[in-house]
């Protein structure tokens, strides 16, 4: 009956009110759970950005000897506007897919006085470094790259690429710090996406011809970076001997 249903429902509500709300975890318990969850996230994050070769360039260490993707970017200190060109000269393979709907001139065929083409650095052993200031502090690392690039001038090519920072800020940094290596500007992050840059800084060490020797994520002091370059030179000579 309607009356009985209403009475039963009312009694049920009264019973629930009498019991009170369900018990909540203590504030101490909630804090502990929250801290544990945060710790798990932080561990995963730092592992992802500090582990060598962890996703850098989309390649594992075992997959070295693959060609570096091609790109062209504006010289950072120039007034040349525009995004990076990442159209490949030969992007028919699964290794480097063609950008969808991209019918631009291939990156390494772009011409202009304020254009940096990565292919122009493939005539020698090559060190490519990616950096940004948003969420990172890589300026000091680029100071080291500049110093080491001077140490190996004439033997090894160096190129630094900034990712999506304010253009005026990048110009000021390059000028004020007197960096000697060329610095390109990846305005929209297309190059970073192509190379799957996993942290700041990210390095690629390549043989002549733009063939990847190894990749590294994370800071290197002057001695460590010099050692990496020396190792690249040794590996280059060994590779050349094996190819003869």
MDAnalysis code that builds the backbone (N, CA, C; Angstrom):
import MDAnalysis as mda
import numpy as np

u = mda.Universe.empty(732, n_residues=244, atom_resindex=np.repeat(np.arange(244), 3), trajectory=True)
u.add_TopologyAttr("name", ["N", "CA", "C"] * 244)
u.add_TopologyAttr("resid", np.arange(1, 245))
u.add_TopologyAttr("resname", ["UNK", "UNK", "UNK", "UNK", "UNK", "UNK", "UNK", "UNK", "UNK", "UNK", "UNK", "UNK", "UNK", "UNK", "UNK", "UNK", "UNK", "UNK", "UNK", "UNK", "UNK", "UNK", "UNK", "UNK", "UNK", "UNK", "UNK", "UNK", "UNK", "UNK", "UNK", "UNK", "UNK", "UNK", "UNK", "UNK", "UNK", "UNK", "UNK", "UNK", "UNK", "UNK", "UNK", "UNK", "UNK", "UNK", "UNK", "UNK", "UNK", "UNK", "UNK", "UNK", "UNK", "UNK", "UNK", "UNK", "UNK", "UNK", "UNK", "UNK", "UNK", "UNK", "UNK", "UNK", "UNK", "UNK", "UNK", "UNK", "UNK", "UNK", "UNK", "UNK", "UNK", "UNK", "UNK", "UNK", "UNK", "UNK", "UNK", "UNK", "UNK", "UNK", "UNK", "UNK", "UNK", "UNK", "UNK", "UNK", "UNK", "UNK", "UNK", "UNK", "UNK", "UNK", "UNK", "UNK", "UNK", "UNK", "UNK", "UNK", "UNK", "UNK", "UNK", "UNK", "UNK", "UNK", "UNK", "UNK", "UNK", "UNK", "UNK", "UNK", "UNK", "UNK", "UNK", "UNK", "UNK", "UNK", "UNK", "UNK", "UNK", "UNK", "UNK", "UNK", "UNK", "UNK", "UNK", "UNK", "UNK", "UNK", "UNK", "UNK", "UNK", "UNK", "UNK", "UNK", "UNK", "UNK", "UNK", "UNK", "UNK", "UNK", "UNK", "UNK", "UNK", "UNK", "UNK", "UNK", "UNK", "UNK", "UNK", "UNK", "UNK", "UNK", "UNK", "UNK", "UNK", "UNK", "UNK", "UNK", "UNK", "UNK", "UNK", "UNK", "UNK", "UNK", "UNK", "UNK", "UNK", "UNK", "UNK", "UNK", "UNK", "UNK", "UNK", "UNK", "UNK", "UNK", "UNK", "UNK", "UNK", "UNK", "UNK", "UNK", "UNK", "UNK", "UNK", "UNK", "UNK", "UNK", "UNK", "UNK", "UNK", "UNK", "UNK", "UNK", "UNK", "UNK", "UNK", "UNK", "UNK", "UNK", "UNK", "UNK", "UNK", "UNK", "UNK", "UNK", "UNK", "UNK", "UNK", "UNK", "UNK", "UNK", "UNK", "UNK", "UNK", "UNK", "UNK", "UNK", "UNK", "UNK", "UNK", "UNK", "UNK", "UNK", "UNK", "UNK", "UNK", "UNK", "UNK", "UNK", "UNK", "UNK", "UNK", "UNK", "UNK", "UNK", "UNK", "UNK", "UNK", "UNK", "UNK", "UNK"])
u.atoms.positions = np.array([
    [0.827, -1.189, 0.000],
    [0.000, 0.000, 0.000],
    [0.874, 1.255, 0.000],
    [0.282, 2.359, -0.505],
    [1.064, 3.583, -0.590],
    [1.498, 4.056, 0.767],
    [0.580, 3.963, 1.756],
    [0.930, 4.437, 3.096],
    [2.057, 3.644, 3.692],
    [1.990, 2.310, 3.501],
    [3.041, 1.464, 4.077],
    [4.373, 1.744, 3.405],
    [4.336, 1.955, 2.016],
    [5.573, 2.251, 1.308],
    [6.189, 3.530, 1.804],
    [5.339, 4.546, 1.989],
    [5.868, 5.817, 2.462],
    [6.436, 5.673, 3.859],
    [5.733, 4.845, 4.704],
    [6.217, 4.668, 6.066],
    [7.537, 3.916, 6.069],
    [7.655, 2.882, 5.206],
    [8.904, 2.120, 5.136],
    [10.061, 3.001, 4.689],
    [9.752, 3.854, 3.659],
    [10.812, 4.728, 3.164],
    [11.224, 5.722, 4.229],
    [10.235, 6.255, 4.949],
    [10.556, 7.201, 6.005],
    [11.357, 6.551, 7.105],
    [10.989, 5.301, 7.468],
    [11.742, 4.603, 8.501],
    [13.166, 4.344, 8.052],
    [13.322, 4.001, 6.701],
    [14.671, 3.760, 6.198],
    [15.528, 5.004, 6.287],
    [14.958, 6.150, 5.958],
    [15.711, 7.402, 6.041],
    [16.072, 7.719, 7.471],
    [15.118, 7.451, 8.363],
    [15.392, 7.702, 9.777],
    [16.515, 6.818, 10.281],
    [16.491, 5.537, 9.823],
    [17.554, 4.625, 10.245],
    [18.906, 5.117, 9.756],
    [18.935, 5.597, 8.494],
    [20.211, 6.064, 7.946],
    [20.693, 7.297, 8.686],
    [19.736, 8.194, 9.065],
    [20.140, 9.373, 9.816],
    [20.672, 8.978, 11.178],
    [20.068, 7.964, 11.737],
    [20.513, 7.525, 13.056],
    [21.915, 6.942, 12.998],
    [22.175, 6.227, 11.901],
    [23.505, 5.644, 11.751],
    [24.561, 6.696, 11.459],
    [24.146, 7.825, 10.844],
    [25.093, 8.874, 10.511],
    [25.790, 8.573, 9.195],
    [26.601, 9.482, 8.716],
    [27.319, 9.284, 7.449],
    [28.347, 8.186, 7.587],
    [28.714, 7.573, 6.470],
    [29.723, 6.511, 6.522],
    [31.031, 7.066, 7.048],
    [31.779, 6.244, 7.737],
    [33.040, 6.722, 8.302],
    [33.999, 7.146, 7.202],
    [34.740, 8.219, 7.452],
    [35.729, 8.697, 6.503],
    [37.111, 8.314, 6.985],
    [38.050, 8.134, 6.029],
    [39.411, 7.849, 6.451],
    [39.938, 9.003, 7.285],
    [40.767, 8.691, 8.236],
    [41.344, 9.729, 9.066],
    [42.197, 10.640, 8.197],
    [42.365, 11.897, 8.648],
    [43.165, 12.842, 7.875],
    [44.594, 12.346, 7.747],
    [45.106, 11.689, 8.795],
    [46.467, 11.164, 8.742],
    [46.585, 10.101, 7.658],
    [45.580, 9.224, 7.567],
    [45.581, 8.170, 6.553],
    [45.527, 8.783, 5.152],
    [44.700, 9.811, 4.977],
    [44.575, 10.454, 3.680],
    [45.880, 11.091, 3.252],
    [46.553, 11.719, 4.205],
    [47.837, 12.358, 3.888],
    [48.854, 11.321, 3.449],
    [48.919, 10.185, 4.166],
    [49.884, 9.132, 3.831],
    [49.623, 8.592, 2.430],
    [48.354, 8.314, 2.122],
    [48.001, 7.801, 0.797],
    [48.362, 8.819, -0.282],
    [48.075, 10.086, -0.003],
    [48.396, 11.126, -0.976],
    [49.882, 11.237, -1.233],
    [50.680, 11.156, -0.161],
    [52.131, 11.246, -0.314],
    [52.689, 10.064, -1.087],
    [52.159, 8.866, -0.808],
    [52.611, 7.691, -1.537],
    [52.301, 7.811, -3.023],
    [51.111, 8.302, -3.327],
    [50.720, 8.471, -4.721],
    [51.617, 9.489, -5.419],
    [51.912, 10.598, -4.714],
    [52.792, 11.618, -5.276],
    [54.192, 11.064, -5.501],
    [54.672, 10.250, -4.556],
    [56.009, 9.674, -4.686],
    [56.100, 8.780, -5.912],
    [55.055, 7.990, -6.160],
    [55.040, 7.102, -7.329],
    [55.112, 7.917, -8.615],
    [54.355, 9.016, -8.657],
    [54.351, 9.865, -9.849],
    [55.731, 10.477, -10.069],
    [56.347, 10.983, -8.987],
    [57.649, 11.627, -9.106],
    [58.726, 10.645, -9.552],
    [58.685, 9.429, -8.998],
    [59.670, 8.422, -9.398],
    [59.545, 8.119, -10.890],
    [58.313, 7.948, -11.343],
    [58.093, 7.655, -12.764],
    [58.562, 8.813, -13.629],
    [58.295, 10.054, -13.160],
    [58.682, 11.229, -13.931],
    [60.189, 11.338, -14.070],
    [60.907, 11.242, -12.941],
    [62.357, 11.401, -12.995],
    [63.030, 10.251, -13.720],
    [62.455, 9.070, -13.629],
    [63.007, 7.957, -14.419],
    [62.862, 8.237, -15.906],
    [61.748, 8.860, -16.261],
    [61.489, 9.089, -17.679],
    [62.392, 10.143, -18.270],
    [62.870, 11.118, -17.434],
    [63.681, 12.186, -17.997],
    [65.157, 12.028, -17.725],
    [65.540, 11.118, -16.824],
    [66.949, 11.034, -16.484],
    [67.626, 9.772, -16.990],
    [66.884, 8.822, -17.469],
    [67.480, 7.584, -17.944],
    [68.049, 7.785, -19.327],
    [69.298, 7.395, -19.530],
    [69.918, 7.539, -20.828],
    [69.155, 6.725, -21.868],
    [68.999, 7.360, -23.031],
    [68.386, 6.695, -24.183],
    [66.942, 6.265, -23.936],
    [66.289, 6.879, -22.951],
    [64.918, 6.495, -22.648],
    [63.956, 7.222, -23.573],
    [63.778, 6.656, -24.759],
    [62.841, 7.244, -25.694],
    [63.430, 8.353, -26.532],
    [64.662, 8.791, -26.255],
    [65.253, 9.864, -27.016],
    [65.333, 9.481, -28.482],
    [64.874, 10.390, -29.345],
    [64.863, 10.164, -30.787],
    [63.950, 9.006, -31.167],
    [63.184, 8.505, -30.206],
    [62.326, 7.372, -30.495],
    [63.118, 6.110, -30.722],
    [64.381, 6.100, -30.292],
    [65.252, 4.962, -30.571],
    [65.808, 4.390, -29.284],
    [65.976, 3.081, -29.227],
    [66.707, 2.440, -28.151],
    [68.173, 2.371, -28.549],
    [69.034, 2.141, -27.557],
    [70.451, 2.079, -27.854],
    [70.756, 1.001, -28.887],
    [70.010, -0.092, -28.852],
    [70.252, -1.172, -29.806],
    [69.916, -0.752, -31.228],
    [69.149, 0.337, -31.364],
    [68.718, 0.764, -32.683],
    [69.532, 1.939, -33.192],
    [70.743, 2.125, -32.661],
    [71.638, 3.139, -33.199],
    [71.975, 2.768, -34.637],
    [72.693, 3.659, -35.307],
    [73.061, 3.501, -36.721],
    [71.908, 3.820, -37.660],
    [70.827, 4.365, -37.150],
    [69.757, 4.837, -38.020],
    [69.982, 6.321, -38.316],
    [69.512, 6.818, -39.465],
    [69.735, 8.228, -39.815],
    [68.926, 9.173, -38.932],
    [69.521, 10.323, -38.632],
    [68.787, 11.352, -37.906],
    [67.726, 11.958, -38.827],
    [66.549, 12.228, -38.318],
    [65.538, 12.900, -39.131],
    [66.021, 14.283, -39.579],
    [65.596, 14.683, -40.746],
    [66.011, 15.970, -41.305],
    [65.087, 17.083, -40.813],
    [65.659, 18.280, -40.667],
    [64.847, 19.441, -40.307],
    [65.580, 20.712, -40.715],
    [64.813, 21.779, -40.849],
    [65.359, 23.115, -41.069],
    [64.637, 24.067, -40.128],
    [65.409, 24.939, -39.469],
    [64.839, 25.890, -38.500],
    [65.476, 27.259, -38.722],
    [64.814, 28.323, -38.254],
    [65.433, 29.644, -38.325],
    [66.632, 29.736, -37.379],
    [67.616, 30.537, -37.770],
    [68.686, 30.895, -36.840],
    [68.044, 31.650, -35.678],
    [68.354, 31.250, -34.466],
    [67.648, 31.796, -33.300],
    [67.764, 33.307, -33.186],
    [68.924, 33.860, -33.493],
    [69.123, 35.298, -33.298],
    [68.674, 36.119, -34.503],
    [68.186, 35.459, -35.545],
    [67.743, 36.183, -36.741],
    [66.306, 36.668, -36.552],
    [65.835, 37.390, -37.566],
    [64.445, 37.860, -37.558],
    [63.556, 36.989, -38.442],
    [64.086, 35.878, -38.917],
    [63.307, 34.997, -39.785],
    [62.177, 34.354, -38.986],
    [60.918, 34.592, -39.353],
    [59.799, 33.981, -38.631],
    [59.499, 32.591, -39.177],
    [58.548, 31.935, -38.537],
    [58.070, 30.667, -39.071],
    [58.430, 29.471, -38.222],
    [57.702, 28.389, -38.473],
    [57.925, 27.133, -37.778],
    [59.002, 26.324, -38.486],
    [59.411, 25.250, -37.827],
    [60.412, 24.356, -38.408],
    [59.833, 23.636, -39.614],
    [60.697, 23.292, -40.544],
    [60.332, 22.425, -41.662],
    [60.868, 21.040, -41.332],
    [59.990, 20.070, -41.244],
    [60.404, 18.701, -40.930],
    [60.033, 17.747, -42.061],
    [59.802, 18.285, -43.251],
    [59.514, 17.436, -44.412],
    [60.790, 16.704, -44.806],
    [60.704, 15.388, -44.921],
    [61.876, 14.565, -45.198],
    [62.143, 14.455, -46.689],
    [63.408, 14.346, -47.034],
    [63.794, 14.159, -48.433],
    [63.281, 12.814, -48.935],
    [63.331, 11.820, -48.073],
    [62.800, 10.496, -48.413],
    [62.086, 9.968, -47.177],
    [60.795, 10.213, -47.102],
    [60.042, 9.796, -45.923],
    [59.077, 8.667, -46.272],
    [59.497, 7.848, -47.229],
    [58.635, 6.748, -47.644],
    [58.749, 5.545, -46.716],
    [59.795, 5.532, -45.874],
    [59.986, 4.387, -44.987],
    [59.170, 4.560, -43.719],
    [59.002, 3.460, -43.003],
    [58.254, 3.514, -41.743],
    [59.070, 4.191, -40.647],
    [60.404, 4.274, -40.842],
    [61.256, 4.865, -39.823],
    [60.937, 6.335, -39.616],
    [60.762, 7.074, -40.730],
    [60.503, 8.505, -40.660],
    [59.284, 8.805, -41.524],
    [58.091, 8.736, -40.964],
    [56.887, 8.959, -41.758],
    [56.775, 10.399, -42.235],
    [56.161, 10.578, -43.392],
    [55.932, 11.920, -43.911],
    [54.886, 12.633, -43.060],
    [55.093, 13.911, -42.756],
    [54.035, 14.664, -42.070],
    [52.767, 14.664, -42.911],
    [51.624, 14.455, -42.277],
    [50.368, 14.362, -43.012],
    [50.067, 15.668, -43.746],
    [49.754, 15.544, -45.008],
    [49.375, 16.702, -45.801],
    [50.503, 17.683, -46.033],
    [51.729, 17.298, -45.757],
    [52.868, 18.207, -45.883],
    [53.479, 18.065, -47.267],
    [53.333, 19.103, -48.077],
    [53.890, 19.077, -49.422],
    [54.991, 20.120, -49.568],
    [55.585, 20.502, -48.447],
    [56.628, 21.506, -48.488],
    [57.914, 20.955, -49.109],
    [58.792, 21.880, -49.446],
    [60.123, 21.493, -49.908],
    [60.807, 20.707, -48.803],
    [61.446, 19.588, -49.099],
    [62.154, 18.845, -48.056],
    [63.114, 19.749, -47.283],
    [63.227, 19.497, -45.992],
    [63.964, 20.385, -45.101],
    [65.376, 20.670, -45.582],
    [66.060, 19.656, -46.057],
    [67.463, 19.836, -46.431],
    [67.630, 20.463, -47.810],
    [66.505, 20.869, -48.446],
    [66.592, 21.598, -49.708],
    [66.143, 23.053, -49.546],
    [65.753, 23.404, -48.316],
    [65.365, 24.790, -48.044],
    [66.614, 25.657, -48.110],
    [66.485, 26.847, -48.683],
    [67.623, 27.750, -48.803],
    [67.297, 29.095, -48.167],
    [68.320, 29.761, -47.661],
    [68.137, 31.074, -47.070],
    [69.268, 31.395, -46.118],
    [69.641, 32.675, -46.002],
    [70.779, 33.050, -45.150],
    [70.524, 32.840, -43.661],
    [69.282, 32.810, -43.246],
    [68.960, 32.672, -41.824],
    [68.333, 31.324, -41.513],
    [68.622, 30.334, -42.348],
    [68.086, 28.987, -42.171],
    [69.199, 28.042, -41.727],
    [68.911, 27.232, -40.723],
    [69.816, 26.158, -40.303],
    [69.242, 24.841, -40.790],
    [70.028, 24.130, -41.597],
    [69.625, 22.800, -42.079],
    [70.526, 21.772, -41.398],
    [69.902, 20.825, -40.731],
    [70.695, 19.857, -39.977],
    [71.645, 19.080, -40.878],
    [71.249, 18.869, -42.134],
    [72.090, 18.094, -43.055],
    [73.431, 18.760, -43.314],
    [73.507, 20.077, -43.150],
    [74.764, 20.778, -43.383],
    [75.814, 20.456, -42.322],
    [75.411, 19.760, -41.284],
    [76.339, 19.406, -40.200],
    [76.766, 17.936, -40.275],
    [76.332, 17.273, -41.326],
    [76.597, 15.835, -41.425],
    [77.952, 15.503, -42.053],
    [78.753, 16.521, -42.393],
    [80.032, 16.246, -43.037],
    [81.105, 15.805, -42.041],
    [80.828, 15.926, -40.746],
    [81.760, 15.527, -39.688],
    [80.983, 14.826, -38.588],
    [81.688, 14.256, -37.615],
    [80.978, 13.815, -36.403],
    [80.176, 14.991, -35.859],
    [79.042, 14.690, -35.282],
    [78.045, 15.740, -35.021],
    [77.423, 15.566, -33.642],
    [77.309, 16.696, -32.918],
    [76.648, 16.711, -31.611],
    [75.464, 17.666, -31.688],
    [74.287, 17.155, -31.448],
    [73.045, 17.929, -31.485],
    [72.475, 17.992, -30.074],
    [72.204, 19.208, -29.590],
    [71.631, 19.347, -28.246],
    [70.320, 20.122, -28.314],
    [69.317, 19.625, -27.587],
    [68.013, 20.279, -27.475],
    [67.865, 20.839, -26.063],
    [67.244, 22.016, -25.968],
    [67.084, 22.622, -24.648],
    [65.878, 23.561, -24.639],
    [65.439, 23.888, -23.432],
    [64.348, 24.843, -23.230],
    [64.468, 25.391, -21.819],
    [63.818, 26.516, -21.568],
    [63.863, 27.117, -20.227],
    [62.548, 26.939, -19.483],
    [61.465, 26.684, -20.175],
    [60.167, 26.498, -19.522],
    [60.149, 25.157, -18.809],
    [60.096, 25.196, -17.481],
    [60.103, 23.954, -16.720],
    [61.476, 23.339, -16.611],
    [62.494, 24.034, -17.062],
    [63.850, 23.510, -16.993],
    [64.837, 24.644, -16.796],
    [66.091, 24.313, -16.627],
    [67.143, 25.311, -16.454],
    [68.379, 24.805, -17.176],
    [68.377, 24.972, -18.498],
    [69.425, 24.376, -19.325],
    [70.437, 25.386, -19.835],
    [70.332, 26.641, -19.393],
    [71.265, 27.633, -19.903],
    [72.710, 27.285, -19.553],
    [72.933, 26.873, -18.308],
    [74.292, 26.522, -17.891],
    [74.824, 25.356, -18.702],
    [73.961, 24.400, -19.009],
    [74.384, 23.260, -19.823],
    [74.823, 23.723, -21.209],
    [74.118, 24.708, -21.770],
    [74.509, 25.215, -23.086],
    [75.811, 26.010, -23.015],
    [76.106, 26.609, -21.865],
    [77.430, 27.217, -21.673],
    [78.516, 26.155, -21.849],
    [78.265, 24.984, -21.290],
    [79.229, 23.883, -21.386],
    [79.333, 23.394, -22.827],
    [78.189, 23.279, -23.503],
    [78.200, 22.857, -24.906],
    [79.038, 23.829, -25.729],
    [78.876, 25.116, -25.467],
    [79.638, 26.127, -26.197],
    [81.137, 25.955, -25.972],
    [81.538, 25.771, -24.709],
    [82.957, 25.616, -24.393],
    [83.543, 24.366, -25.046],
    [82.806, 23.265, -25.002],
    [83.303, 22.015, -25.581],
    [83.321, 22.103, -27.103],
    [82.365, 22.815, -27.678],
    [82.365, 22.972, -29.136],
    [83.621, 23.713, -29.596],
    [84.078, 24.680, -28.801],
    [85.315, 25.400, -29.138],
    [86.522, 24.476, -29.023],
    [86.483, 23.574, -28.052],
    [87.578, 22.628, -27.844],
    [87.754, 21.700, -29.047],
    [86.639, 21.356, -29.706],
    [86.699, 20.401, -30.825],
    [86.441, 21.084, -32.170],
    [86.641, 22.391, -32.227],
    [86.397, 23.120, -33.473],
    [87.263, 22.539, -34.589],
    [86.647, 22.305, -35.731],
    [87.363, 21.745, -36.865],
    [87.305, 20.236, -36.932],
    [86.946, 19.592, -35.824],
    [86.839, 18.125, -35.798],
    [85.397, 17.654, -35.721],
    [84.589, 18.372, -34.947],
    [83.216, 17.947, -34.671],
    [82.286, 19.142, -34.864],
    [81.152, 18.915, -35.498],
    [80.131, 19.950, -35.644],
    [79.164, 19.904, -34.461],
    [78.776, 21.080, -33.990],
    [77.814, 21.194, -32.902],
    [76.637, 22.046, -33.365],
    [75.445, 21.671, -32.920],
    [74.247, 22.459, -33.177],
    [73.354, 22.391, -31.955],
    [72.874, 23.555, -31.526],
    [71.962, 23.653, -30.391],
    [70.607, 24.108, -30.897],
    [69.533, 23.494, -30.417],
    [68.180, 23.856, -30.854],
    [67.317, 24.154, -29.633],
    [66.785, 25.364, -29.594],
    [65.852, 25.733, -28.528],
    [64.442, 25.322, -28.908],
    [63.690, 24.864, -27.907],
    [62.334, 24.370, -28.136],
    [61.309, 25.302, -27.496],
    [60.621, 26.056, -28.316],
    [59.388, 26.770, -27.956],
    [59.532, 27.823, -26.869],
    [60.705, 28.320, -26.611],
    [60.809, 29.443, -25.680],
    [60.464, 30.744, -26.398],
    [60.327, 31.822, -25.630],
    [60.098, 33.134, -26.213],
    [61.307, 33.520, -27.069],
    [61.057, 33.954, -28.287],
    [62.159, 34.207, -29.235],
    [63.099, 35.295, -28.712],
    [62.554, 36.352, -28.157],
    [63.403, 37.430, -27.641],
    [64.277, 36.941, -26.495],
    [63.717, 36.082, -25.660],
    [64.492, 35.515, -24.554],
    [65.658, 34.691, -25.083],
    [65.400, 33.906, -26.120],
    [66.451, 33.080, -26.704],
    [67.540, 33.963, -27.307],
    [67.139, 35.005, -28.016],
    [68.121, 35.920, -28.599],
    [69.017, 36.516, -27.514],
    [68.395, 36.956, -26.428],
    [69.162, 37.568, -25.343],
    [70.148, 36.577, -24.730],
    [69.692, 35.339, -24.529],
    [70.567, 34.327, -23.942],
    [71.774, 34.052, -24.839],
    [71.524, 33.876, -26.127],
    [72.610, 33.568, -27.054],
    [73.623, 34.716, -27.086],
    [73.117, 35.958, -27.116],
    [73.990, 37.127, -27.209],
    [74.747, 37.377, -25.909],
    [74.022, 37.368, -24.793],
    [74.644, 37.679, -23.508],
    [75.670, 36.633, -23.088],
    [75.401, 35.378, -23.386],
    [76.305, 34.311, -22.957],
    [77.394, 34.013, -23.991],
    [77.273, 34.604, -25.162],
    [78.321, 34.451, -26.157],
    [78.510, 33.026, -26.635],
    [77.419, 32.293, -26.807],
    [77.534, 30.906, -27.261],
    [78.146, 30.852, -28.652],
    [79.092, 29.947, -28.820],
    [79.836, 29.860, -30.071],
    [79.222, 28.887, -31.065],
    [78.465, 27.914, -30.587],
    [77.860, 26.963, -31.532],
    [76.620, 27.601, -32.154],
    [76.242, 27.200, -33.357],
    [75.004, 27.692, -33.957],
    [73.803, 27.295, -33.090],
    [72.817, 28.185, -33.037],
    [71.603, 27.916, -32.255],
    [70.393, 28.119, -33.156],
    [69.584, 27.080, -33.281],
    [68.355, 27.156, -34.059],
    [67.153, 27.310, -33.153],
    [66.016, 27.671, -33.752],
    [64.803, 27.940, -32.979],
    [63.646, 27.089, -33.492],
    [63.171, 26.196, -32.638],
    [62.047, 25.302, -32.956],
    [60.778, 25.913, -32.367],
    [60.159, 26.807, -33.132],
    [59.059, 27.626, -32.617],
    [57.872, 26.813, -32.137],
    [57.442, 25.845, -32.917],
    [56.223, 25.097, -32.579],
    [56.502, 23.717, -32.009],
    [57.777, 23.385, -31.799],
    [58.116, 22.085, -31.214],
    [58.061, 20.938, -32.196],
    [58.016, 21.227, -33.499],
    [57.910, 20.152, -34.489],
    [59.154, 19.277, -34.502],
    [60.325, 19.891, -34.352],
    [61.561, 19.112, -34.350],
    [61.641, 18.263, -33.084],
    [61.280, 18.867, -31.955],
    [61.279, 18.121, -30.689],
    [60.351, 16.921, -30.770],
    [59.205, 17.105, -31.404],
    [58.265, 15.998, -31.569],
    [58.844, 14.935, -32.492],
    [59.482, 15.361, -33.573],
    [60.075, 14.425, -34.521],
    [61.163, 13.583, -33.856],
    [61.949, 14.224, -32.985],
    [63.040, 13.539, -32.302],
    [62.611, 12.931, -30.969],
    [61.358, 13.168, -30.576],
    [60.821, 12.657, -29.310],
    [61.734, 13.029, -28.144],
    [62.008, 14.315, -28.061],
    [62.887, 14.811, -27.001],
    [62.257, 14.504, -25.654],
    [63.022, 13.831, -24.780],
    [62.468, 13.351, -23.521],
    [62.848, 14.133, -22.302],
    [63.645, 15.190, -22.424],
    [64.050, 15.955, -21.250],
    [65.006, 17.051, -21.651],
    [65.430, 17.816, -20.679],
    [66.300, 18.949, -20.924],
    [67.571, 18.813, -20.083],
    [68.738, 18.761, -20.738],
    [68.951, 18.741, -22.181],
    [68.865, 17.327, -22.753],
    [68.713, 17.252, -24.046],
    [68.773, 15.985, -24.771],
    [69.886, 16.088, -25.811],
    [70.727, 15.068, -25.881],
    [71.846, 15.062, -26.816],
    [71.701, 13.915, -27.813],
    [72.141, 14.168, -29.039],
    [72.335, 13.109, -30.031],
    [73.770, 13.218, -30.518],
    [74.476, 12.111, -30.508],
    [75.851, 12.040, -31.001],
    [75.814, 11.197, -32.276],
    [76.271, 11.795, -33.365],
    [76.094, 11.131, -34.664],
    [77.402, 11.032, -35.431],
    [77.506, 9.955, -36.213],
    [78.629, 9.785, -37.131],
    [78.479, 10.742, -38.316],
    [79.555, 10.942, -39.068],
    [79.396, 11.666, -40.332],
    [78.310, 11.000, -41.179],
    [77.557, 11.837, -41.870],
    [76.422, 11.315, -42.617],
    [75.129, 11.391, -41.822],
    [75.218, 11.839, -40.556],
    [74.015, 11.968, -39.743],
    [73.458, 10.651, -39.264],
    [74.344, 9.696, -38.983],
    [73.916, 8.388, -38.489],
    [74.102, 8.356, -36.969],
    [73.046, 8.014, -36.267],
    [73.080, 8.069, -34.800],
    [74.100, 7.092, -34.212],
    [74.952, 7.634, -33.359],
    [75.871, 6.801, -32.569],
    [75.231, 6.464, -31.236],
    [74.797, 7.484, -30.505],
    [74.075, 7.250, -29.262],
    [73.349, 8.520, -28.843],
    [72.418, 8.380, -27.936],
    [71.646, 9.501, -27.420],
    [71.773, 9.547, -25.902],
    [71.555, 10.727, -25.348],
    [71.668, 10.892, -23.895],
    [70.687, 11.951, -23.434],
    [69.993, 11.672, -22.334],
    [69.123, 12.654, -21.694],
    [69.728, 13.012, -20.349],
    [69.857, 14.307, -20.077],
    [70.352, 14.740, -18.775],
    [71.636, 15.535, -18.884],
    [71.970, 16.237, -17.816],
    [73.119, 17.127, -17.829],
    [74.439, 16.359, -17.875],
    [75.419, 16.982, -18.510],
    [76.785, 16.479, -18.568],
    [77.708, 17.632, -18.207],
    [78.661, 17.398, -17.324],
    [79.624, 18.461, -17.052],
    [80.635, 18.505, -18.194],
    [81.539, 19.468, -18.144],
    [82.470, 19.664, -19.258],
    [83.295, 18.412, -19.523],
    [83.779, 17.782, -18.455],
    [84.579, 16.571, -18.625],
    [83.780, 15.436, -19.224],
    [82.538, 15.274, -18.772],
    [81.692, 14.193, -19.292],
    [81.338, 14.411, -20.753],
    [81.014, 15.668, -21.102],
    [80.669, 15.942, -22.496],
    [81.896, 15.766, -23.396],
    [83.054, 16.220, -22.924],
    [84.280, 16.021, -23.703],
    [84.559, 14.537, -23.919],
    [84.322, 13.735, -22.881],
    [84.528, 12.281, -23.004],
    [83.565, 11.680, -24.019],
    [82.309, 12.147, -24.006],
    [81.336, 11.655, -24.985],
    [81.792, 11.979, -26.409],
    [82.330, 13.182, -26.589],
    [82.782, 13.575, -27.916],
    [84.008, 12.755, -28.323],
    [84.923, 12.544, -27.396],
    [86.089, 11.711, -27.686],
    [85.651, 10.304, -28.076],
    [84.674, 9.767, -27.352],
    [84.160, 8.433, -27.682],
    [83.549, 8.409, -29.081],
    [82.873, 9.504, -29.435],
    [82.288, 9.600, -30.772],
    [83.384, 9.591, -31.836],
    [84.471, 10.302, -31.584],
    [85.574, 10.334, -32.542],
    [86.219, 8.954, -32.696],
    [86.408, 8.283, -31.575],
    [86.981, 6.935, -31.623],
    [86.058, 5.995, -32.390],
    [84.748, 6.069, -32.085],
    [83.774, 5.209, -32.759],
    [83.703, 5.525, -34.254],
    [83.884, 6.802, -34.596],
    [83.860, 7.196, -36.006],
    [85.039, 6.591, -36.759],
    [86.226, 6.649, -36.142],
    [87.401, 6.056, -36.790],
    [87.250, 4.536, -36.920],
    [86.699, 3.922, -35.887],
    [86.504, 2.477, -35.930],
    [85.502, 2.106, -37.025],
    [84.442, 2.883, -37.122],
    [83.418, 2.621, -38.141],
    [83.993, 2.799, -39.543],
    [84.813, 3.858, -39.706],
    [85.406, 4.104, -41.014],
    [86.324, 2.944, -41.418],
    [87.078, 2.423, -40.458],
    [87.978, 1.290, -40.745],
    [87.185, 0.055, -41.123],
    [86.069, -0.165, -40.421],
    [85.243, -1.343, -40.707],
    [84.579, -1.250, -42.075],
    [84.279, -0.015, -42.505],
    [83.602, 0.175, -43.788],
    [84.569, 0.056, -44.969],
    [85.877, 0.230, -44.707],
    [86.867, 0.159, -45.794],
    [87.059, -1.286, -46.289],
])
